[in-house]
């Protein structure tokens, strides 16, 4: 498949999707620990430390918190996400409950298999199948990039974080 304008190759898959048929989402399932700078008091204190080393920080909660997490998206289905963003934070603006993405995937983008359908997202597949395949491929790519960065030593080993 020849990449279209705006296409981003997913390395190692032999697929060059376009944003018209791919949805990329980068987020977290929850915030943990209310992470702040090492000497932070309520307000703002930037993370500090030496270059190429883990930043000095402290966790102010031993469990999940209700802080908003970053949520970035681009591509097919973006309009659905924007329409579903019902919350409004006075500092960060509109936000969406992360469980809404699962509902959008199931109700709007996931296509039911038809008789004889092997589940391949080949040419002629529905928009929903292509979006679902793009979401799965994008998440796999992000995890592979993180694992590769850890193995290459590009990310610091931070105590308490899982090792890839």
C-alpha positions as MATLAB code, in Angstrom:
seq = 'XXXXXXXXXXXXXXXXXXXXXXXXXXXXXXXXXXXXXXXXXXXXXXXXXXXXXXXXXXXXXXXXXXXXXXXXXXXXXXXXXXXXXXXXXXXXXXXXXXXXXXXXXXXXXXXXXXXXXXXXXXXXXXXXXXXXXXXXXXXXXXXXXXXXXXXXXXXXXXXXXXXX';
ca = [
       0.000    0.000    0.000;
       1.462    3.361   -0.987;
       1.368    5.961    1.826;
      -1.102    8.771    1.275;
      -0.440   12.366    2.232;
      -0.060   12.462    6.008;
       0.547    8.701    6.171;
       2.747    7.397    8.960;
       4.513    4.068    8.463;
       4.124    1.575   11.282;
       7.600    0.081   11.113;
       7.897   -3.661   10.912;
       4.284   -4.247    9.861;
       4.537   -3.491    6.153;
       1.539   -1.171    6.554;
       1.561    2.550    5.798;
      -1.792    3.799    7.085;
      -3.260    7.218    6.456;
      -4.969    9.367    9.077;
      -8.265    8.777    7.241;
      -8.129    5.106    8.272;
      -6.030    5.184   11.460;
      -6.764    6.492   14.950;
      -3.767    6.970   17.244;
      -4.445    7.444   20.976;
      -1.805    8.012   23.648;
      -3.022    8.160   27.251;
      -2.970    6.453   30.649;
      -5.661    4.476   32.409;
      -5.250    6.444   35.668;
      -2.978    8.781   37.575;
      -1.209    7.325   40.582;
       0.501    9.098   43.394;
      -0.156   12.778   42.716;
       3.439   13.182   41.485;
       5.062   16.540   42.300;
       8.492   18.131   42.593;
      10.663   16.975   45.521;
       9.956   20.039   47.717;
       6.486   20.803   46.468;
       3.752   22.275   48.596;
       0.254   22.852   47.224;
       0.831   24.912   44.114;
       3.527   24.228   41.545;
       7.105   23.010   41.798;
       8.861   21.661   38.713;
      10.545   18.287   38.758;
      14.282   18.838   39.273;
      17.488   16.871   38.954;
      20.536   16.255   36.824;
      20.377   15.779   33.069;
      20.132   12.115   32.020;
      19.030   11.093   35.526;
      15.671   10.368   37.075;
      14.112   13.636   38.286;
      13.719   14.338   41.986;
      10.099   13.844   42.905;
       7.711   12.604   45.559;
       4.392   10.793   45.516;
       1.677   12.346   47.647;
      -0.738    9.447   47.412;
      -0.266    5.710   47.716;
      -3.191    4.964   45.421;
      -5.026    6.180   42.331;
      -6.012    9.830   42.322;
      -8.637   11.740   40.420;
      -6.105   13.889   38.565;
      -6.559   14.204   34.826;
      -4.084   12.283   32.673;
      -2.761   13.390   29.281;
      -4.899   12.264   26.353;
      -3.627   12.774   22.816;
      -5.352   11.572   19.657;
      -5.217   12.022   15.908;
      -6.917   10.473   12.910;
     -10.138    8.710   11.994;
     -12.670    8.908   14.812;
     -11.286   12.163   16.252;
     -14.639   13.862   15.699;
     -16.352   11.200   17.834;
     -13.872   11.797   20.669;
     -14.318   15.572   20.542;
     -18.108   15.192   20.577;
     -17.943   12.866   23.609;
     -15.682   15.174   25.670;
     -18.286   16.472   28.115;
     -16.177   17.482   31.117;
     -14.642   20.935   31.551;
     -11.600   21.565   33.749;
     -11.040   25.255   34.589;
      -7.285   24.941   33.913;
      -6.949   22.260   31.219;
     -10.206   22.708   29.309;
     -12.376   19.913   27.910;
     -11.756   16.356   29.046;
     -13.226   12.911   28.468;
     -13.713   10.003   30.854;
     -11.289    7.293   29.734;
     -14.019    4.636   29.860;
     -15.859    6.582   27.163;
     -13.127    5.564   24.689;
     -13.940    1.893   25.300;
     -17.628    2.654   24.719;
     -16.834    4.548   21.495;
     -14.701    1.648   20.292;
     -17.432   -0.906   20.969;
     -20.464    1.118   19.897;
     -19.145    3.310   17.065;
     -16.010    1.774   15.613;
     -16.091   -1.994   16.175;
     -17.768   -3.929   13.383;
     -19.469   -7.235   14.059;
     -18.009  -10.135   12.084;
     -20.127  -11.316    9.188;
     -20.504  -14.935    8.109;
     -17.283  -16.014    6.429;
     -15.389  -12.937    7.680;
     -11.945  -13.863    8.952;
     -11.519  -10.522   10.713;
      -8.890   -9.217    8.285;
      -8.737   -5.450    7.880;
      -8.100   -5.722    4.145;
      -9.009   -3.343    1.345;
     -12.751   -2.805    1.341;
     -13.078   -3.275    5.112;
     -15.468   -1.033    6.951;
     -14.287    2.236    8.486;
     -14.952    0.814   11.941;
     -12.749   -2.231   11.342;
      -9.928   -0.052   10.085;
     -10.210    2.267   13.085;
     -10.236   -0.642   15.545;
      -7.214   -2.176   13.817;
      -5.486    1.204   13.936;
      -6.181    1.599   17.662;
      -4.786   -1.866   18.380;
      -1.769   -1.307   16.143;
      -1.098    2.123   17.625;
      -1.187    0.825   21.191;
       1.118   -2.057   20.262;
       3.512    0.392   18.604;
       3.600    2.680   21.652;
       4.337   -0.243   23.976;
       7.039   -1.541   21.618;
       8.667    1.906   21.468;
       8.686    2.203   25.269;
      10.141   -1.289   25.659;
      12.802   -0.556   23.036;
      13.714    2.741   24.699;
      14.173    0.979   28.049;
      16.297   -1.760   26.492;
      18.430    0.812   24.646;
      18.993    2.724   27.888;
      17.175    5.827   26.624;
      14.787    5.825   29.580;
      16.111    5.833   33.139;
      15.461    2.922   35.463;
      13.128    4.376   38.059;
      12.579    2.255   41.176;
       9.041    0.945   41.388;
       8.333    1.054   37.656;
       7.945   -2.205   35.735;
      10.912   -3.402   33.692;
      10.297   -4.160   30.018;
];
